[in-house]
């Protein structure tokens, strides 16, 4: 790990007084800074908080908020809650996967998009729902996926 990155991690840990009880807060801050929490980040955090790497890994792998792989610049989340699922979310997910040539949990080669599923986003009246970053798309159909993605490709030039 580059020294600058390791130093930033040490500073994050120090903000929480290197307290092992603050592990989740440290992980949130680290993921906010780096976008994900790979093994080398977990090792530095474990050393700074004086806890086993296995404990850090256990927390990272248990909570779905944390990720050990980089997400795309535009992370896509498809709601698979009951209302969305019943109204065709699975077909919407299939179309995103087809258009981007990736599966759930993967990131496109250009690093622009990644796909994950959520249990519920609380917008059941708009089912099926997809989110790209913080932008919510309601009543998504497989036919709308290409247009949704094209907006993001246009942003990239």
DSSP file (Angstrom, degrees, kcal/mol; ACC not computed):
  #  RESIDUE AA STRUCTURE BP1 BP2  ACC     N-H-->O    O-->H-N    N-H-->O    O-->H-N    TCO  KAPPA ALPHA  PHI   PSI    X-CA   Y-CA   Z-CA
    1    1 A X              0   0    0      0, 0.0     5,-0.0     0, 0.0     0, 0.0   0.000 360.0 360.0 360.0 133.4    0.0    0.0    0.0
    2    2 A X     >  -     0   0    0      1,-0.1     4,-2.3     4,-0.1     3,-0.3  -0.271 360.0-121.2 -57.9 144.4    1.4    3.4   -0.9
    3    3 A X  H  > S+     0   0    0      1,-0.2     4,-2.7     2,-0.2     5,-0.2   0.854 111.0  56.1 -57.3 -37.9    2.6    5.4    2.1
    4    4 A X  H  > S+     0   0    0      2,-0.2     4,-2.1     1,-0.2    -1,-0.2   0.904 109.3  45.7 -61.6 -41.8    0.2    8.3    1.5
    5    5 A X  H  > S+     0   0    0     -3,-0.3     4,-2.1     2,-0.2    -2,-0.2   0.914 113.0  49.7 -67.5 -43.4   -2.8    5.9    1.6
    6    6 A X  H  X S+     0   0    0     -4,-2.3     4,-2.3     1,-0.2    -2,-0.2   0.897 110.2  51.4 -62.4 -39.8   -1.5    4.2    4.7
    7    7 A X  H  X S+     0   0    0     -4,-2.7     4,-2.2     2,-0.2    -1,-0.2   0.903 107.7  52.0 -64.9 -40.8   -1.0    7.6    6.4
    8    8 A X  H  X S+     0   0    0     -4,-2.1     4,-2.1     1,-0.2    -1,-0.2   0.905 110.2  49.4 -61.6 -40.4   -4.5    8.6    5.5
    9    9 A X  H  X S+     0   0    0     -4,-2.1     4,-2.5     2,-0.2    -2,-0.2   0.906 108.8  51.8 -64.1 -42.0   -5.8    5.4    7.1
   10   10 A X  H  X S+     0   0    0     -4,-2.3     4,-2.3     1,-0.2    -1,-0.2   0.885 109.4  50.7 -62.0 -38.0   -3.7    6.0   10.2
   11   11 A X  H  X S+     0   0    0     -4,-2.2     4,-1.9     2,-0.2    -1,-0.2   0.888 108.5  51.5 -67.1 -39.1   -5.2    9.5   10.5
   12   12 A X  H  X S+     0   0    0     -4,-2.1     4,-0.8     2,-0.2    -2,-0.2   0.945 111.7  47.0 -61.2 -47.6   -8.7    8.1   10.1
   13   13 A X  H ><>S+     0   0    0     -4,-2.5     5,-2.8     1,-0.2     3,-0.9   0.895 109.7  53.7 -60.8 -40.6   -8.0    5.6   13.0
   14   14 A X  H ><5S+     0   0    0     -4,-2.3     3,-2.3     1,-0.3    -1,-0.2   0.853  98.7  62.7 -64.5 -34.8   -6.5    8.4   15.1
   15   15 A X  H 3<5S+     0   0    0     -4,-1.9    -1,-0.3     1,-0.3    -2,-0.2   0.802 107.6  44.8 -59.1 -27.0   -9.7   10.5   14.7
   16   16 A X  T X<5S-     0   0    0     -3,-0.9     3,-2.0    -4,-0.8    -1,-0.3   0.025 121.8-110.5-104.8  24.8  -11.5    7.7   16.5
   17   17 A X  T < 5 -     0   0    0     -3,-2.3    -3,-0.2     1,-0.3     3,-0.1   0.733  56.5 -80.6  55.9  27.3   -8.7    7.4   19.1
   18   18 A X  T 3 <S+     0   0    0     -5,-2.8     2,-0.6     1,-0.2    -1,-0.3   0.811  82.8 164.4  50.0  32.4   -7.6    4.0   17.7
   19   19 A X    X   -     0   0    0     -3,-2.0     3,-2.3    -6,-0.4    -1,-0.2  -0.707  39.1-149.1 -85.5 119.4  -10.5    2.6   19.7
   20   20 A X  G >  S+     0   0    0     -2,-0.6     3,-1.5     1,-0.3     4,-0.2   0.789  97.6  66.0 -57.8 -26.6  -11.4   -1.0   18.7
   21   21 A X  G 3  S+     0   0    0      1,-0.3    -1,-0.3     2,-0.1     3,-0.2   0.615  95.4  58.3 -69.4 -11.2  -15.0   -0.1   19.7
   22   22 A X  G <>  +     0   0    0     -3,-2.3     4,-2.7    -6,-0.2    -1,-0.3   0.166  69.5 119.1-101.0  15.9  -15.1    2.4   16.8
   23   23 A X  H <> S+     0   0    0     -3,-1.5     4,-2.8     1,-0.2     5,-0.2   0.887  73.9  48.8 -51.6 -48.1  -14.3   -0.2   14.2
   24   24 A X  H  > S+     0   0    0     -3,-0.2     4,-2.5     1,-0.2    -1,-0.2   0.907 112.6  48.4 -63.1 -40.8  -17.5    0.3   12.2
   25   25 A X  H  > S+     0   0    0      2,-0.2     4,-2.3     1,-0.2    -1,-0.2   0.901 111.8  49.8 -65.0 -39.6  -17.0    4.1   12.2
   26   26 A X  H  X S+     0   0    0     -4,-2.7     4,-2.7     2,-0.2    -2,-0.2   0.919 111.2  49.3 -63.1 -43.7  -13.4    3.7   11.1
   27   27 A X  H  X S+     0   0    0     -4,-2.8     4,-2.8    -5,-0.2     5,-0.2   0.902 109.8  51.4 -64.1 -41.1  -14.6    1.3    8.3
   28   28 A X  H  X S+     0   0    0     -4,-2.5     4,-2.3     1,-0.2    -1,-0.2   0.937 112.8  45.7 -59.3 -46.3  -17.3    3.8    7.2
   29   29 A X  H  X S+     0   0    0     -4,-2.3     4,-1.8     2,-0.2    -2,-0.2   0.904 113.2  49.6 -65.0 -41.4  -14.7    6.6    7.0
   30   30 A X  H  X S+     0   0    0     -4,-2.7     4,-2.8     2,-0.2     5,-0.3   0.919 112.3  46.8 -64.9 -43.8  -12.2    4.4    5.2
   31   31 A X  H  X S+     0   0    0     -4,-2.8     4,-2.7     1,-0.2    -1,-0.2   0.886 110.2  53.9 -66.9 -36.6  -14.7    3.3    2.6
   32   32 A X  H  < S+     0   0    0     -4,-2.3    -1,-0.2    -5,-0.2    -2,-0.2   0.865 114.5  42.2 -61.5 -35.5  -15.9    6.9    2.2
   33   33 A X  H  < S+     0   0    0     -4,-1.8    -2,-0.2    -5,-0.2    -1,-0.2   0.905 130.4  22.1 -77.5 -44.8  -12.3    7.8    1.5
   34   34 A X  H  < S-     0   0    0     -4,-2.8    -3,-0.2     2,-0.2    -2,-0.2   0.562  96.0-123.2-106.8 -11.0  -11.2    5.0   -0.8
   35   35 A X  S  < S+     0   0    0     -4,-2.7    36,-0.3    -5,-0.3     2,-0.3   0.164  85.9  24.9  90.1 -20.3  -14.5    3.6   -2.1
   36   36 A X  S    S-     0   0    0     -6,-0.3     2,-0.4    34,-0.1    32,-0.2  -0.958  75.5-117.1-163.5 174.3  -13.9    0.1   -0.9
   37   37 A X        -     0   0    0     30,-3.1    -6,-0.1    -2,-0.3    32,-0.0  -0.711  34.5-178.2-127.4  79.8  -12.0   -1.8    1.8
   38   38 A X    >>  -     0   0    0     -2,-0.4     4,-2.0     1,-0.1     3,-0.6  -0.144  45.6 -91.6 -71.2 173.9   -9.5   -4.2    0.3
   39   39 A X  H 3> S+     0   0    0      1,-0.2     4,-2.3     2,-0.2     5,-0.2   0.875 124.2  55.0 -56.5 -43.2   -7.3   -6.6    2.3
   40   40 A X  H 3> S+     0   0    0      1,-0.2     4,-1.6     2,-0.2    -1,-0.2   0.846 108.6  49.1 -64.3 -31.9   -4.4   -4.1    2.6
   41   41 A X  H <> S+     0   0    0     -3,-0.6     4,-2.4     2,-0.2    -1,-0.2   0.905 110.1  51.6 -69.1 -42.4   -6.7   -1.5    4.1
   42   42 A X  H  X S+     0   0    0     -4,-2.0     4,-2.5     1,-0.2    -2,-0.2   0.881 107.6  53.3 -60.8 -38.2   -8.1   -4.0    6.6
   43   43 A X  H  X S+     0   0    0     -4,-2.3     4,-2.2     2,-0.2    -1,-0.2   0.904 109.5  46.9 -66.0 -41.8   -4.6   -4.9    7.6
   44   44 A X  H  X S+     0   0    0     -4,-1.6     4,-2.6     2,-0.2     5,-0.2   0.925 113.0  49.4 -65.7 -44.0   -3.7   -1.3    8.4
   45   45 A X  H  X S+     0   0    0     -4,-2.4     4,-2.5     1,-0.2     5,-0.2   0.929 110.7  50.4 -61.0 -44.9   -6.9   -0.7   10.3
   46   46 A X  H  X>S+     0   0    0     -4,-2.5     5,-2.3     1,-0.2     4,-0.7   0.917 112.1  47.5 -59.0 -44.0   -6.3   -3.9   12.3
   47   47 A X  H  <5S+     0   0    0     -4,-2.2     3,-0.5     1,-0.2    -1,-0.2   0.918 113.4  47.3 -64.6 -43.2   -2.8   -2.8   13.2
   48   48 A X  H  <5S+     0   0    0     -4,-2.6    -1,-0.2     1,-0.2    -2,-0.2   0.860 117.8  40.9 -68.3 -35.2   -3.9    0.7   14.2
   49   49 A X  H  <5S-     0   0    0     -4,-2.5   -29,-0.3    -5,-0.2    -1,-0.2   0.469 107.9-126.1 -91.5  -1.8   -6.8   -0.5   16.4
   50   50 A X  T  <5 +     0   0    0     -4,-0.7     2,-0.3    -3,-0.5    -3,-0.2   0.922  67.9 122.9  57.4  48.1   -4.6   -3.4   17.8
   51   51 A X      < -     0   0    0     -5,-2.3    -1,-0.2    -6,-0.2    -2,-0.1  -0.909  69.9 -85.2-131.4 160.5   -7.2   -6.1   16.8
   52   52 A X    >>  -     0   0    0     -2,-0.3     4,-1.4     1,-0.1     3,-0.8  -0.350  29.4-127.6 -65.9 146.4   -6.9   -9.2   14.6
   53   53 A X  H 3> S+     0   0    0      1,-0.2     4,-3.0     2,-0.2     5,-0.2   0.846 109.7  65.1 -59.0 -33.9   -7.3   -8.8   10.9
   54   54 A X  H 3> S+     0   0    0      1,-0.2     4,-2.3     2,-0.2    -1,-0.2   0.847  99.1  51.5 -60.4 -34.1   -9.9  -11.6   11.1
   55   55 A X  H <> S+     0   0    0     -3,-0.8     4,-1.8     2,-0.2    -1,-0.2   0.920 111.2  46.8 -68.8 -42.6  -12.1   -9.4   13.3
   56   56 A X  H  X S+     0   0    0     -4,-1.4     4,-2.6     1,-0.2    -2,-0.2   0.942 114.0  48.0 -62.4 -47.3  -11.9   -6.5   10.7
   57   57 A X  H  X S+     0   0    0     -4,-3.0     4,-3.0     1,-0.2     5,-0.3   0.902 107.8  56.3 -59.9 -41.9  -12.7   -9.0    7.9
   58   58 A X  H  X S+     0   0    0     -4,-2.3     4,-1.3    -5,-0.2    -1,-0.2   0.891 111.0  43.1 -58.2 -41.4  -15.6  -10.4    9.8
   59   59 A X  H  X S+     0   0    0     -4,-1.8     4,-2.1     2,-0.2    -2,-0.2   0.925 114.7  49.4 -70.8 -45.1  -17.2   -7.0   10.1
   60   60 A X  H  < S+     0   0    0     -4,-2.6     6,-0.2     1,-0.2    -2,-0.2   0.907 115.7  43.0 -61.4 -42.4  -16.5   -6.0    6.5
   61   61 A X  H  < S+     0   0    0     -4,-3.0    -1,-0.2    -5,-0.2    -2,-0.2   0.751 112.6  54.0 -78.1 -22.5  -17.9   -9.3    5.2
   62   62 A X  H  < S+     0   0    0     -4,-1.3     2,-0.5    -5,-0.3    -2,-0.2   0.922  98.2  64.8 -77.1 -45.1  -20.9   -9.3    7.5
   63   63 A X  S >< S-     0   0    0     -4,-2.1     3,-1.1     1,-0.1    -1,-0.1  -0.692  70.2-150.6 -88.2 124.7  -22.4   -5.9    6.7
   64   64 A X  T 3  S+     0   0    0     -2,-0.5    -1,-0.1     1,-0.3    -4,-0.0   0.690  91.0  71.2 -68.3 -17.5  -23.6   -5.5    3.1
   65   65 A X  T 3  S+     0   0    0      2,-0.0    -1,-0.3    -3,-0.0     2,-0.2   0.868  88.8  74.0 -64.2 -35.0  -22.8   -1.8    3.2
   66   66 A X    <   -     0   0    0     -3,-1.1     2,-0.4    -6,-0.2   -30,-0.1  -0.537  66.7-166.6 -83.5 145.6  -19.1   -2.6    3.1
   67   67 A X        -     0   0    0     -2,-0.2   -30,-3.1     1,-0.1     4,-0.1  -0.988  23.1-163.2-133.6 143.5  -17.4   -3.8   -0.1
   68   68 A X  S    S+     0   0    0     -2,-0.4     2,-0.4   -32,-0.2   -29,-0.2   0.421  79.9  63.9-100.6  -1.9  -14.0   -5.3   -0.7
   69   69 A X  S    S-     0   0    0    -34,-0.1   -32,-0.1   -31,-0.1     2,-0.1  -0.932  95.5 -98.4-121.6 147.5  -14.2   -4.7   -4.4
   70   70 A X        -     0   0    0     -2,-0.4     2,-0.2   -34,-0.1   -34,-0.1  -0.359  35.2-140.3 -65.2 139.5  -14.3   -1.3   -6.1
   71   71 A X        -     0   0    0    -36,-0.3    36,-0.1     1,-0.1     4,-0.1  -0.594  27.8 -95.1 -92.0 161.2  -17.7   -0.1   -7.2
   72   72 A X        -     0   0    0     -2,-0.2     3,-0.4    34,-0.2    40,-0.3  -0.220  33.0-106.9 -69.3 164.5  -18.2    1.7  -10.5
   73   73 A X  S    S+     0   0    0     38,-2.3     2,-0.5     1,-0.3    40,-0.2   0.855 122.5  37.8 -57.5 -34.7  -18.3    5.5  -10.8
   74   74 A X  E    S-a  113   0A   0     38,-3.8    40,-0.9    37,-0.1     2,-0.3  -0.820  87.2-159.1-118.9  88.3  -22.0    5.0  -11.2
   75   75 A X  E     -a  114   0A   0     -2,-0.5    58,-2.6    -3,-0.4     2,-0.5  -0.537   6.8-150.8 -73.5 127.8  -23.1    2.2   -8.9
   76   76 A X  E     -aB 115 132A   0     38,-3.4    40,-2.3    -2,-0.3     2,-0.5  -0.843  12.1-172.2-100.6 130.7  -26.5    0.7   -9.9
   77   77 A X  E     -aB 116 131A   0     54,-3.0    54,-2.9    -2,-0.5     2,-0.5  -0.989   6.9-159.2-124.3 125.4  -28.7   -0.8   -7.3
   78   78 A X  E     -aB 117 130A   0     38,-2.4    40,-2.6    -2,-0.5     2,-0.4  -0.900  20.2-128.3-104.4 127.1  -31.8   -2.8   -8.3
   79   79 A X  E     -a  118   0A   0     50,-2.3    40,-0.2    -2,-0.5    50,-0.2  -0.588  24.7-179.9 -75.6 129.8  -34.5   -3.1   -5.7
   80   80 A X        +     0   0    0     38,-3.1    39,-0.1    -2,-0.4    -1,-0.1   0.050  34.3 134.0-116.8  22.6  -35.6   -6.7   -5.2
   81   81 A X  S  > S-     0   0    0     37,-0.1     4,-3.3     1,-0.1     5,-0.3  -0.181  75.0 -92.7 -63.6 168.2  -38.2   -6.0   -2.5
   82   82 A X  H  > S+     0   0    0      1,-0.2     4,-2.8     2,-0.2     5,-0.2   0.903 123.9  46.7 -54.3 -50.9  -41.6   -7.6   -2.8
   83   83 A X  H  > S+     0   0    0      1,-0.2     4,-1.4     2,-0.2    -1,-0.2   0.925 117.4  43.2 -61.3 -44.7  -43.3   -4.8   -4.7
   84   84 A X  H  4>S+     0   0    0      2,-0.2     5,-2.1     1,-0.2    -1,-0.2   0.914 114.4  50.2 -67.2 -42.2  -40.4   -4.4   -7.2
   85   85 A X  H ><5S+     0   0    0     -4,-3.3     3,-1.6     1,-0.2     5,-0.4   0.934 110.3  49.2 -62.3 -46.1  -39.9   -8.1   -7.6
   86   86 A X  H 3<5S+     0   0    0     -4,-2.8    -1,-0.2     1,-0.3    -2,-0.2   0.822 109.9  53.4 -63.1 -31.0  -43.6   -8.7   -8.4
   87   87 A X  T 3<5S-     0   0    0     -4,-1.4    -1,-0.3    -5,-0.2    -2,-0.2   0.234 132.1 -82.5 -93.9  14.3  -43.6   -5.9  -10.9
   88   88 A X  T <>5S+     0   0    0     -3,-1.6     4,-1.6    -4,-0.1     3,-0.5   0.698  75.2 144.7 104.9  20.4  -40.7   -7.2  -12.9
   89   89 A X  H  ><S+     0   0    0     -5,-2.1     4,-2.9     1,-0.2     5,-0.2   0.845  74.3  60.2 -59.9 -33.3  -37.4   -6.1  -11.2
   90   90 A X  H  > S+     0   0    0     -5,-0.4     4,-2.5     1,-0.2    -1,-0.2   0.899 105.0  47.7 -63.6 -39.3  -35.7   -9.4  -12.2
   91   91 A X  H  > S+     0   0    0     -3,-0.5     4,-1.8     2,-0.2    -1,-0.2   0.865 111.3  51.3 -68.0 -35.5  -36.2   -8.6  -15.9
   92   92 A X  H  X S+     0   0    0     -4,-1.6     4,-2.3     2,-0.2    -2,-0.2   0.926 110.6  48.7 -64.9 -45.1  -34.9   -5.1  -15.3
   93   93 A X  H  X S+     0   0    0     -4,-2.9     4,-2.7     1,-0.2     5,-0.2   0.932 109.1  52.9 -59.1 -46.9  -31.8   -6.5  -13.6
   94   94 A X  H  X S+     0   0    0     -4,-2.5     4,-2.3     1,-0.2    -1,-0.2   0.880 109.4  49.5 -56.6 -39.1  -31.3   -9.0  -16.4
   95   95 A X  H  X S+     0   0    0     -4,-1.8     4,-3.1     2,-0.2     5,-0.2   0.898 109.4  49.9 -71.1 -40.6  -31.4   -6.1  -18.9
   96   96 A X  H  X S+     0   0    0     -4,-2.3     4,-2.3     2,-0.2     5,-0.2   0.937 112.9  48.4 -59.8 -44.9  -28.8   -4.0  -17.0
   97   97 A X  H  X>S+     0   0    0     -4,-2.7     4,-1.4     1,-0.2     5,-1.2   0.907 114.0  46.4 -61.0 -42.1  -26.6   -7.1  -16.8
   98   98 A X  H  <5S+     0   0    0     -4,-2.3    -2,-0.2    -5,-0.2    -1,-0.2   0.936 113.4  47.3 -66.3 -47.6  -27.0   -7.7  -20.6
   99   99 A X  H  <5S+     0   0    0     -4,-3.1    -1,-0.2     1,-0.2    -2,-0.2   0.869 122.6  34.9 -62.8 -37.2  -26.4   -4.1  -21.6
  100  100 A X  H  <5S-     0   0    0     -4,-2.3    -1,-0.2    -5,-0.2    -2,-0.2   0.568 100.1-131.5 -96.1 -10.3  -23.3   -3.8  -19.4
  101  101 A X  T  <5S+     0   0    0     -4,-1.4     2,-0.3     1,-0.2    -3,-0.2   0.887  70.4 106.7  57.8  42.2  -22.1   -7.3  -19.9
  102  102 A X      < -     0   0    0     -5,-1.2    -1,-0.2    -6,-0.2     2,-0.2  -0.928  60.5-132.1-139.0 165.3  -21.5   -7.8  -16.1
  103  103 A X    >   -     0   0    0     -2,-0.3     3,-2.1     1,-0.1    12,-0.4  -0.644  48.4 -64.5-109.9 170.8  -23.3   -9.7  -13.3
  104  104 A X  T 3  S+     0   0    0      1,-0.3    12,-0.2    -2,-0.2    -1,-0.1  -0.311 125.1  24.9 -54.7 134.3  -24.4   -8.6   -9.8
  105  105 A X  T 3  S+     0   0    0     10,-3.7    -1,-0.3     1,-0.3     2,-0.2   0.372 103.6 107.5  89.5  -3.8  -21.3   -7.7   -7.8
  106  106 A X    <   -     0   0    0     -3,-2.1     9,-1.5     9,-0.3     2,-0.4  -0.631  57.5-141.9-106.1 165.2  -19.2   -6.9  -10.8
  107  107 A X  B     -C  114   0A   0     -2,-0.2     7,-0.3     7,-0.2    -4,-0.1  -0.959  28.8-105.1-123.9 142.1  -17.9   -3.7  -12.3
  108  108 A X    >   -     0   0    0      5,-3.2     3,-2.1    -2,-0.4    -7,-0.1  -0.266  33.3-111.7 -63.5 154.2  -17.6   -2.8  -15.9
  109  109 A X  T 3  S+     0   0    0      1,-0.3    -1,-0.1     2,-0.1    -2,-0.0   0.817 119.0  55.0 -57.6 -32.7  -14.1   -2.9  -17.4
  110  110 A X  T 3  S-     0   0    0      1,-0.1    -1,-0.3     3,-0.0    -2,-0.1   0.512 110.8-123.7 -80.6  -3.0  -14.1    0.9  -17.9
  111  111 A X  S <  S+     0   0    0     -3,-2.1   -38,-2.3     2,-0.2   -37,-0.1   0.559  80.5 113.4  76.7   7.6  -14.9    1.3  -14.2
  112  112 A X  S    S+     0   0    0    -40,-0.3   -38,-3.8   -39,-0.2     2,-0.4   0.907  72.1  30.1 -79.6 -42.0  -18.1    3.3  -14.9
  113  113 A X  E     +a   74   0A   0    -41,-0.2    -5,-3.2   -40,-0.2     2,-0.3  -0.906  51.4 175.7-126.6 146.6  -20.8    0.9  -13.7
  114  114 A X  E     -aC  75 107A   0    -40,-0.9   -38,-3.4    -2,-0.4     2,-0.4  -0.961  21.1-139.8-137.2 157.0  -21.3   -1.8  -11.0
  115  115 A X  E     +a   76   0A   0     -9,-1.5   -10,-3.7   -12,-0.4     2,-0.3  -0.966  26.2 157.1-125.2 134.6  -24.5   -3.7  -10.2
  116  116 A X  E     -a   77   0A   0    -40,-2.3   -38,-2.4    -2,-0.4     2,-0.3  -0.926  31.0-124.8-140.5 167.0  -25.9   -4.7   -6.8
  117  117 A X  E     -a   78   0A   0     -2,-0.3     2,-0.3   -40,-0.2   -38,-0.2  -0.878  17.6-158.4-113.9 149.6  -29.3   -5.6   -5.5
  118  118 A X  E     -a   79   0A   0    -40,-2.6   -38,-3.1    -2,-0.3     3,-0.1  -0.840  19.6-135.1-119.8 160.4  -31.2   -4.0   -2.6
  119  119 A X  S    S-     0   0    0      1,-0.3     2,-0.3    -2,-0.3    -1,-0.1   0.886  83.9 -17.7 -82.8 -41.1  -34.0   -5.4   -0.5
  120  120 A X        -     0   0    0    -39,-0.1    -1,-0.3   -40,-0.1   -41,-0.0  -0.899  41.7-169.0-165.7 135.6  -36.1   -2.3   -0.4
  121  121 A X        -     0   0    0     -2,-0.3    -1,-0.1    -3,-0.1     9,-0.0   0.400  52.3-112.9-106.1   0.3  -35.5    1.4   -1.1
  122  122 A X  S    S+     0   0    0      1,-0.1     3,-0.1     2,-0.0    -2,-0.0   0.734  90.7 106.6  78.4  22.2  -38.9    2.5    0.3
  123  123 A X    >   +     0   0    0      1,-0.1     3,-2.4     2,-0.0     4,-0.1  -0.290  31.0 146.8-123.2  46.7  -40.3    3.7   -3.0
  124  124 A X  G >   +     0   0    0      1,-0.3     3,-1.5     2,-0.2    -1,-0.1   0.772  65.3  64.0 -58.6 -30.4  -42.8    0.8   -3.5
  125  125 A X  G 3  S+     0   0    0      1,-0.3    -1,-0.3    -3,-0.1    -2,-0.0   0.678 103.9  49.2 -67.4 -15.8  -45.3    3.0   -5.2
  126  126 A X  G <  S-     0   0    0     -3,-2.4    13,-4.3    12,-0.0    14,-0.3   0.251  97.9-171.0-104.1  11.0  -42.7    3.5   -8.0
  127  127 A X    <   +     0   0    0     -3,-1.5   -43,-0.1    11,-0.2     2,-0.1  -0.134  59.7  46.1 -57.7 144.5  -41.9   -0.2   -8.4
  128  128 A X  S    S-     0   0    0    -49,-0.1    12,-2.4    11,-0.1     2,-0.4   0.581  83.5-174.8 -79.0 147.5  -39.8   -1.5  -10.0
  129  129 A X        -     0   0    0    -50,-0.2   -50,-2.3     9,-0.2     2,-0.4  -0.868  14.5-177.7-115.3 139.8  -37.1    0.8   -8.8
  130  130 A X  E     -BD  78 137A   0      7,-2.3     7,-3.3    -2,-0.4     2,-0.4  -0.971  10.7-156.5-127.6 147.9  -33.4    1.2   -9.8
  131  131 A X  E     -BD  77 136A   0    -54,-2.9   -54,-3.0    -2,-0.4     2,-0.5  -0.973   9.3-167.8-123.0 140.8  -30.9    3.6   -8.3
  132  132 A X  E >  S-BD  76 135A   0      3,-2.3     3,-2.0    -2,-0.4     2,-0.4  -0.953  75.9 -45.0-124.2 110.1  -27.8    4.9   -9.9
  133  133 A X  T 3  S-     0   0    0    -58,-2.6   -56,-0.1    -2,-0.5   -59,-0.1  -0.569 124.2 -27.1  62.9-125.3  -25.8    6.6   -7.2
  134  134 A X  T 3  S+     0   0    0     -2,-0.4     2,-0.5    -3,-0.1    -1,-0.3   0.441 114.1 108.0 -96.9  -2.0  -28.4    8.7   -5.3
  135  135 A X  E <   -D  132   0A   0     -3,-2.0    -3,-2.3     1,-0.0     2,-0.4  -0.661  59.0-150.5 -82.5 124.0  -30.7    9.0   -8.4
  136  136 A X  E     -D  131   0A   0     -2,-0.5     2,-0.5    -5,-0.2    -5,-0.2  -0.807   7.5-164.0 -98.1 132.6  -33.9    7.0   -8.1
  137  137 A X  E     -D  130   0A   0     -7,-3.3    -7,-2.3    -2,-0.4     3,-0.4  -0.974  12.4-161.3-115.8 121.7  -35.6    5.7  -11.3
  138  138 A X        +     0   0    0     -2,-0.5   -11,-0.2    -9,-0.2    -9,-0.2  -0.670  64.0  16.8-104.8 159.0  -39.2    4.5  -10.9
  139  139 A X  S    S-     0   0    0    -13,-4.3     2,-0.2    -2,-0.2    -1,-0.2   0.878  81.9-177.6  51.4  44.3  -41.4    2.3  -13.0
  140  140 A X        -     0   0    0    -12,-2.4     2,-0.3    -3,-0.4    -1,-0.2  -0.512   8.6-172.9 -75.4 136.7  -38.3    1.0  -14.8
  141  141 A X    >>  -     0   0    0     -2,-0.2     3,-1.4   -49,-0.1     4,-0.8  -0.856  40.2-107.4-120.7 161.1  -38.9   -1.5  -17.6
  142  142 A X  H >> S+     0   0    0     -2,-0.3     3,-0.8     1,-0.3     4,-0.5   0.851 120.5  60.1 -55.5 -32.7  -36.3   -3.5  -19.5
  143  143 A X  H 34 S+     0   0    0      1,-0.2     4,-0.4     2,-0.1    -1,-0.3   0.758 102.2  52.2 -67.8 -24.4  -37.0   -1.2  -22.5
  144  144 A X  H <> S+     0   0    0     -3,-1.4     4,-2.3     1,-0.2    -1,-0.2   0.628  87.2  83.9 -85.9 -14.3  -36.0    1.9  -20.4
  145  145 A X  H <X S+     0   0    0     -3,-0.8     4,-2.6    -4,-0.8     5,-0.2   0.900  87.1  51.7 -59.4 -45.6  -32.6    0.6  -19.4
  146  146 A X  H  X S+     0   0    0     -4,-0.5     4,-2.2     1,-0.2    -1,-0.2   0.912 111.8  47.1 -59.9 -43.4  -30.7    1.6  -22.5
  147  147 A X  H  > S+     0   0    0     -4,-0.4     4,-1.3     2,-0.2    -1,-0.2   0.897 111.0  51.8 -65.8 -40.5  -32.0    5.2  -22.3
  148  148 A X  H  X S+     0   0    0     -4,-2.3     4,-0.8     1,-0.2     3,-0.5   0.946 113.1  44.6 -60.4 -48.2  -31.1    5.4  -18.6
  149  149 A X  H >X S+     0   0    0     -4,-2.6     4,-2.1     1,-0.2     3,-0.6   0.861 104.9  62.4 -65.3 -35.9  -27.6    4.2  -19.3
  150  150 A X  H 3X S+     0   0    0     -4,-2.2     4,-2.3     1,-0.3    -1,-0.2   0.837  95.8  60.5 -62.5 -31.5  -27.1    6.5  -22.3
  151  151 A X  H 3X S+     0   0    0     -4,-1.3     4,-1.3    -3,-0.5    -1,-0.3   0.893 108.5  43.9 -59.8 -38.8  -27.5    9.5  -20.0
  152  152 A X  H <X S+     0   0    0     -4,-0.8     4,-1.1    -3,-0.6    -2,-0.2   0.857 110.8  52.8 -76.7 -36.5  -24.5    8.4  -18.0
  153  153 A X  H  X S+     0   0    0     -4,-2.1     4,-0.6     1,-0.2     3,-0.2   0.882 107.1  54.1 -64.1 -36.4  -22.4    7.6  -21.1
  154  154 A X  H >< S+     0   0    0     -4,-2.3     3,-1.1     1,-0.2    -2,-0.2   0.888 102.8  56.6 -64.1 -38.8  -23.2   11.1  -22.4
  155  155 A X  H 3< S+     0   0    0     -4,-1.3    -1,-0.2     1,-0.3    -2,-0.2   0.831 105.7  51.8 -59.6 -31.5  -21.8   12.6  -19.2
  156  156 A X  H 3<        0   0    0     -4,-1.1    -1,-0.3    -3,-0.2    -2,-0.2   0.607 360.0 360.0 -83.5 -11.9  -18.6   10.8  -19.9
  157  157 A X    <<        0   0    0     -3,-1.1    -3,-0.2    -4,-0.6    -2,-0.1   0.461 360.0 360.0  85.0 360.0  -18.4   12.2  -23.4
